Amino acid sequence: MSKYYTVYAKDKYDSILAFGNSLRCCKMLGLKDIRVFFNMLYNVKHGKDKRYIVVTEDDEGNMETIGGD
């Protein structure tokens, strides 16, 4: 099952920083490697990084918003 991500700047919800699969988002954000992207997702999900809002979507159309609390 594939996941797709849309990464927004928290203070500018209409501003998309990155979108696509994890590898594409990693490249668009200028991150060192894919592990850094997943670490960022973990930190956003657990409230440790409040700079981003991330919307995830899988192949079946299930969506989840991470961050933005």
Secondary structure, DSSP 4 states (H G I P E B T S, - for coil): --EEEEEEETTEEEEEEEEESHHHHHHHHT-SSHHHHHHHHHHHHTTS--SEEEEEEETT--EEEEE--
